[in-house]
Amino acid sequence: MRIPRTATIVIAAVTALAWLLAAAIGATDTAAALWGFIPARLSGYLELSAAMPAFLTPLSSTLVHGGLLHLAFNLLMLVWCGTAVERVLGRGALLLLYGVGAYTAAMAQWAVDPMSVVPMIGASGAISAVIGAFALSFGEAKPITRSPRLNRLINAAWLLAAWVVLQMMVGFLAGGQGVLLATPAHVGGFLAGLLLQRPLLLWRYRSA
């Protein structure tokens, strides 16, 4: 079976290859320190001479994962939601969502703890933006009011509230197992996806 060369598949393939290479040479911990997003570096509190420039780490951190399960779950969500979003919004929009989601997620994590020296790794924040766009693209707003625009806003607000509660619950459960999740990053990425979905949809079909 021929695998379509969509932007989603390309991102997934590059992400998987980056982790495999780091794992093969036993450099996953080094990659986390040098490529991960460290809030304290952005704040000017910490310097790492051999690391990726701090302003690029929101993107480079999406290529670093803590293990095979972490990678597999992220890629599953990316391929599942990303291919659907790409069909609706287009290849360029998917790339924009992913990039903006990565930076928004990093900024949300930085805002919560700007002096943290713990590297944030994984593509979850960027993928959260894709999930946000997916939720709006394939979820139908209930006719609560007579205004379609207001109904869309209510739907977006409801999705955001549900996502925040979900992330808080997952973060609480993971914390009990000694796992640190970047909950603010997930919320920030999801919010970016909600905000970008409608403008990107209107832009793609502007001539229709």
Phi, psi and chi 1 to 4 in degrees:
 res  aa     phi    psi   chi1   chi2   chi3   chi4
   1 MET       -  133.4 -175.1  178.5   70.0      -
   2 ARG   -82.9  125.8 -178.2  174.7  179.1  -89.2
   3 ILE   -86.0  124.0  -61.0  176.6      -      -
   4 PRO   -65.3  138.6   23.2  -32.6      -      -
   5 ARG   -90.6   72.7  -72.2 -178.2  -66.4  178.0
   6 THR   -90.1  167.3   65.2      -      -      -
   7 ALA   -60.7  -36.8      -      -      -      -
   8 THR   -61.7  -46.3  -57.1      -      -      -
   9 ILE   -65.6  -38.2  -62.7  -58.6      -      -
  10 VAL   -63.8  -46.0  170.1      -      -      -
  11 ILE   -60.8  -44.8  -67.3  172.2      -      -
  12 ALA   -62.4  -42.0      -      -      -      -
  13 ALA   -66.4  -43.9      -      -      -      -
  14 VAL   -64.0  -41.1  170.6      -      -      -
  15 THR   -63.9  -45.1  -56.4      -      -      -
  16 ALA   -64.7  -42.3      -      -      -      -
  17 LEU   -63.2  -40.6 -179.5   59.8      -      -
  18 ALA   -61.4  -43.4      -      -      -      -
  19 TRP   -68.0  -41.6 -178.4   82.4      -      -
  20 LEU   -61.4  -41.3  -72.9  171.7      -      -
  21 LEU   -64.6  -45.0  -71.7  173.8      -      -
  22 ALA   -63.9  -40.4      -      -      -      -
  23 ALA   -68.5  -36.8      -      -      -      -
  24 ALA   -64.1  -33.6      -      -      -      -
  25 ILE  -100.8    7.4   63.0  175.5      -      -
  26 GLY    66.7   36.2      -      -      -      -
  27 ALA  -116.9   26.6      -      -      -      -
  28 THR   -66.1  -39.9   51.5      -      -      -
  29 ASP   -68.4  -39.6  -70.0  -19.5      -      -
  30 THR   -64.7  -41.4  -58.7      -      -      -
  31 ALA   -62.4  -38.5      -      -      -      -
  32 ALA   -62.6  -40.6      -      -      -      -
  33 ALA   -72.9  -38.6      -      -      -      -
  34 LEU   -91.2  -27.3  -59.7 -176.6      -      -
  35 TRP  -112.2  -15.9  -77.2   38.0      -      -
  36 GLY   -71.3  160.3      -      -      -      -
  37 PHE   -86.6  116.2  173.6   74.3      -      -
  38 ILE  -112.6  110.0  -57.6  176.3      -      -
  39 PRO   -51.5  -39.5  -29.0   36.5      -      -
  40 ALA   -62.5  -29.3      -      -      -      -
  41 ARG   -67.9  -42.1  -70.4 -169.7   64.4 -153.4
  42 LEU   -66.2  -29.6 -163.9   64.7      -      -
  43 SER   -81.2   -6.2  -58.8      -      -      -
  44 GLY    79.2   13.0      -      -      -      -
  45 TYR   -86.9  -25.7  176.0   72.6      -      -
  46 LEU  -131.5  138.4  177.6   67.1      -      -
  47 GLU  -122.3  134.3  -68.0 -173.1    8.1      -
  48 LEU  -130.2  106.8  -67.2  174.8      -      -
  49 SER   -63.7  -34.9   57.6      -      -      -
  50 ALA   -92.7    2.1      -      -      -      -
  51 ALA   -83.6  162.7      -      -      -      -
  52 MET   -58.6  141.3  179.1   75.0   66.3      -
  53 PRO   -50.8  137.3  -28.8   35.9      -      -
  54 ALA   -56.2  -35.4      -      -      -      -
  55 PHE   -73.2  -13.2   72.1   93.8      -      -
  56 LEU   -97.4  -12.8  -68.9  178.4      -      -
  57 THR   -66.7  -23.8   53.7      -      -      -
  58 PRO   -58.6  -30.5  -30.4   38.9      -      -
  59 LEU   -85.5  -46.6  -72.8  177.3      -      -
  60 SER   -64.5  -29.2   63.1      -      -      -
  61 SER   -66.4  -22.0   63.8      -      -      -
  62 THR   -70.2  -15.3   65.9      -      -      -
  63 LEU   -92.2   -6.3  -58.9  174.7      -      -
  64 VAL  -108.8  130.3 -174.5      -      -      -
  65 HIS  -133.3  155.2  -73.3   78.6      -      -
  66 GLY   -79.3  -13.3      -      -      -      -
  67 GLY   176.2  177.4      -      -      -      -
  68 LEU   -64.8  -39.8 -177.0   58.1      -      -
  69 LEU   -65.0  -43.1 -176.2   60.8      -      -
  70 HIS   -58.3  -47.5 -174.0 -159.5      -      -
  71 LEU   -63.6  -47.7  173.0   71.7      -      -
  72 ALA   -62.3  -42.6      -      -      -      -
  73 PHE   -64.9  -43.2 -179.9   75.6      -      -
  74 ASN   -63.1  -44.1  -85.2   -9.4      -      -
  75 LEU   -67.9  -34.8  -66.7 -172.1      -      -
  76 LEU   -60.5  -47.7  174.2   64.2      -      -
  77 MET   -66.4  -39.0  -64.2  -55.4  -62.9      -
  78 LEU   -63.2  -50.0  172.0   61.4      -      -
  79 VAL   -66.7  -40.8  172.6      -      -      -
  80 TRP   -63.8  -52.6 -179.7   29.6      -      -
  81 CYS   -82.3  -37.3  -64.1      -      -      -
  82 GLY   -65.2  -43.3      -      -      -      -
  83 THR   -63.4  -37.5   50.8      -      -      -
  84 ALA   -68.3  -44.5      -      -      -      -
  85 VAL   -64.2  -38.9  169.6      -      -      -
  86 GLU   -64.5  -35.9 -168.4  170.7  -10.6      -
  87 ARG   -64.4  -35.1  -75.1 -164.0  -60.4  -91.3
  88 VAL   -82.9  -45.9  173.7      -      -      -
  89 LEU  -101.2  -20.9  -59.2 -179.8      -      -
  90 GLY   103.2  164.5      -      -      -      -
  91 ARG   -64.4  -46.7 -179.3 -177.7  -56.9  175.3
  92 GLY   -61.6  -39.8      -      -      -      -
  93 ALA   -65.4  -38.3      -      -      -      -
  94 LEU   -63.1  -44.0 -171.2  -78.6      -      -
  95 LEU   -63.5  -41.2  -67.6  171.5      -      -
  96 LEU   -64.0  -44.5  179.8   64.1      -      -
  97 LEU   -58.0  -44.8  -87.3  170.3      -      -
  98 TYR   -64.7  -46.0 -163.2   83.0      -      -
  99 GLY   -66.9  -47.4      -      -      -      -
 100 VAL   -64.5  -38.1  172.1      -      -      -
 101 GLY   -61.6  -40.4      -      -      -      -
 102 ALA   -62.4  -44.8      -      -      -      -
 103 TYR   -72.4  -39.5  -86.5   92.0      -      -
 104 THR   -64.4  -40.2  -55.7      -      -      -
 105 ALA   -61.7  -44.4      -      -      -      -
 106 ALA   -63.5  -42.2      -      -      -      -
 107 MET   -67.1  -34.6  -68.2  -55.1   99.3      -
 108 ALA   -66.4  -41.3      -      -      -      -
 109 GLN   -65.9  -40.2 -166.3   69.9   22.0      -
 110 TRP   -64.3  -41.6  174.0   84.2      -      -
 111 ALA   -62.6  -33.8      -      -      -      -
 112 VAL   -74.3  -38.3  170.3      -      -      -
 113 ASP  -148.6   79.0 -169.4   -1.1      -      -
 114 PRO   -67.6  -13.2   24.0  -33.7      -      -
 115 MET  -104.3    8.9  -66.6  -57.7  175.0      -
 116 SER   -67.4  138.0  173.2      -      -      -
 117 VAL  -105.8    9.2  -63.5      -      -      -
 118 VAL   -85.9  122.5  178.1      -      -      -
 119 PRO   -65.8  133.5  -18.0   31.2      -      -
 120 MET   -93.6  121.5 -176.6 -172.7   79.3      -
 121 ILE  -127.5  159.4   59.4  172.7      -      -
 122 GLY   106.6  158.7      -      -      -      -
 123 ALA   -94.9   10.7      -      -      -      -
 124 SER   -58.7  -40.5  -55.2      -      -      -
 125 GLY   -64.8  -45.4      -      -      -      -
 126 ALA   -65.1  -41.7      -      -      -      -
 127 ILE   -67.2  -30.1  -64.7  170.5      -      -
 128 SER   -60.2  -34.5  -68.2      -      -      -
 129 ALA   -65.4  -40.3      -      -      -      -
 130 VAL   -65.4  -39.3  178.0      -      -      -
 131 ILE   -65.4  -39.6  -64.3  173.7      -      -
 132 GLY   -61.1  -44.5      -      -      -      -
 133 ALA   -66.2  -36.8      -      -      -      -
 134 PHE   -62.1  -44.9  176.2   87.8      -      -
 135 ALA   -60.6  -40.1      -      -      -      -
 136 LEU   -76.1  -34.6  -82.7 -172.8      -      -
 137 SER   -69.6  -34.0  -63.3      -      -      -
 138 PHE  -115.9    2.4  -63.5   96.3      -      -
 139 GLY  -102.7  138.6      -      -      -      -
 140 GLU   -96.4  126.4 -175.9  176.5   -5.4      -
 141 ALA   -70.9  131.7      -      -      -      -
 142 LYS   -74.0  142.4  -65.2 -178.4  178.8 -179.9
 143 PRO   -76.2   69.9   29.6  -35.2      -      -
 144 ILE   -74.2  -38.0  -62.6  174.9      -      -
 145 THR  -121.9 -179.9   72.2      -      -      -
 146 ARG   -83.5   -8.8  -65.9 -177.5  179.1 -179.6
 147 SER   -97.0  115.4  170.0      -      -      -
 148 PRO   -59.3  -36.6  -24.4   35.3      -      -
 149 ARG   -65.3  -44.3  177.3  177.0  -63.9 -179.1
 150 LEU   -65.4  -37.5 -178.3   56.7      -      -
 151 ASN   -62.8  -38.0  -71.1  -24.2      -      -
 152 ARG   -66.2  -38.9  -73.9 -164.8  -61.2  -91.2
 153 LEU   -65.5  -41.7  -71.6  174.5      -      -
 154 ILE   -63.5  -41.8  -66.4  173.0      -      -
 155 ASN   -62.7  -43.5 -175.8   47.3      -      -
 156 ALA   -63.8  -42.1      -      -      -      -
 157 ALA   -64.1  -39.8      -      -      -      -
 158 TRP   -65.4  -42.9  163.1 -112.6      -      -
 159 LEU   -62.3  -41.5  -71.5  171.1      -      -
 160 LEU   -64.7  -44.9  178.2   60.3      -      -
 161 ALA   -61.4  -42.9      -      -      -      -
 162 ALA   -64.0  -39.9      -      -      -      -
 163 TRP   -65.9  -41.5 -176.7 -102.8      -      -
 164 VAL   -61.8  -46.9  170.2      -      -      -
 165 VAL   -61.8  -43.1  171.6      -      -      -
 166 LEU   -60.9  -45.1  175.4   62.8      -      -
 167 GLN   -66.3  -36.6  -66.8  -54.5  -51.2      -
 168 MET   -64.6  -40.9  -68.8  176.6   64.5      -
 169 MET   -67.0  -45.3  -68.4  175.7   61.9      -
 170 VAL   -63.7  -41.8  171.4      -      -      -
 171 GLY   -62.4  -39.9      -      -      -      -
 172 PHE   -65.1  -44.7  175.8   77.3      -      -
 173 LEU   -67.3  -40.5  -66.6  174.6      -      -
 174 ALA   -66.7  -37.8      -      -      -      -
 175 GLY   -61.8  -33.0      -      -      -      -
 176 GLY   -68.2  -20.5      -      -      -      -
 177 GLN   -99.0    7.6  -60.2  -62.6  -41.5      -
 178 GLY    80.0   17.1      -      -      -      -
 179 VAL  -104.1  131.3  178.5      -      -      -
 180 LEU   -97.1  117.6  179.6   63.4      -      -
 181 LEU  -106.7  145.8  -67.6 -174.9      -      -
 182 ALA   -88.3   69.8      -      -      -      -
 183 THR   -58.6  -45.7  -59.1      -      -      -
 184 PRO   -58.9  -36.2  -24.5   35.4      -      -
 185 ALA   -64.3  -41.5      -      -      -      -
 186 HIS   -64.2  -41.1  -62.5  170.6      -      -
 187 VAL   -67.7  -43.6  173.5      -      -      -
 188 GLY   -62.2  -43.7      -      -      -      -
 189 GLY   -63.3  -43.2      -      -      -      -
 190 PHE   -62.3  -42.0 -170.2   81.9      -      -
 191 LEU   -61.8  -40.8  178.6   59.1      -      -
 192 ALA   -60.6  -41.4      -      -      -      -
 193 GLY   -63.8  -40.4      -      -      -      -
 194 LEU   -62.9  -41.7  -68.2  179.8      -      -
 195 LEU   -72.7  -30.5  -66.0  175.7      -      -
 196 LEU   -90.0  -21.1  -75.2  173.7      -      -
 197 GLN   -58.9  -49.2 -171.0  -89.4  -13.1      -
 198 ARG   -66.5  -48.8 -175.7   70.2  177.7  175.0
 199 PRO   -58.8  -39.5  -25.6   35.6      -      -
 200 LEU   -68.5  -36.4  -70.1  173.6      -      -
 201 LEU   -65.4  -45.9 -177.4   65.6      -      -
 202 LEU   -65.2  -36.5  -66.5  175.6      -      -
 203 TRP   -66.2  -42.0  174.0 -104.0      -      -
 204 ARG   -64.8  -38.8 -173.8  178.0 -166.8 -167.1
 205 TYR  -105.2   28.8  -62.8  102.9      -      -
 206 ARG   -63.2  -27.7   62.6 -167.9 -178.7  -80.0
 207 SER   -98.8    1.5  -59.8      -      -      -
 208 ALA   -74.2      -      -      -      -      -
